[in-house]
């Protein structure tokens, strides 16, 4: 099964570039099948990683919480199970 981890943080106003660089520099304990990093309005940074896992609750490496001075609130995290892929 493919499990996708979503990590989303909102930077302190004016620090979006720093948060983006911080997220891009984070190494994971193992390599995902795919990793994509996004930026969005309101100084948001989103990182999605795709993993081959036995179940939704599998132990998978996740990005840590950035320094509190860089973000406006705790990181939001979600897990998704792939149900369909289209070209």
QUITAMO-V323886 format. One line per field, one symbol per residue. ss: DSSP state (H for helix, E for strand, L for the rest). psi: psi as a letter, one per 20 degrees, with the letter a starting at -180 (. if undefined). burial: I if it has 16 or more other ideal C-beta (glycine too) atoms within 10 Angstrom, else O. A space follows every 50 residues. Layout:
ss: ???
psi: ???
burial: ???
This chain:
ss: LEEEEEEEEEELLLLHHHHHHHHHHLLLLLLLLEEEEEEELLLEEEEEEE EELLLLLLLLLLLLLLLHHHELLLLEEEEEELLLLLL
psi: qpppppppqpqqpijghggghgghipqqhrprhqpppqqrrkkqppppqp qoqhrhjqoqpqqrprqhihqirqqppqpqppiqpq.
burial: OOIIIOIIIIIOOOIIOIIIOIIOOOOOOOOIOOIOOOOOOOIIIIIIII IOIOOOOOOIOIIOOIOOOIIOOOIOOOOOOOOOOOO
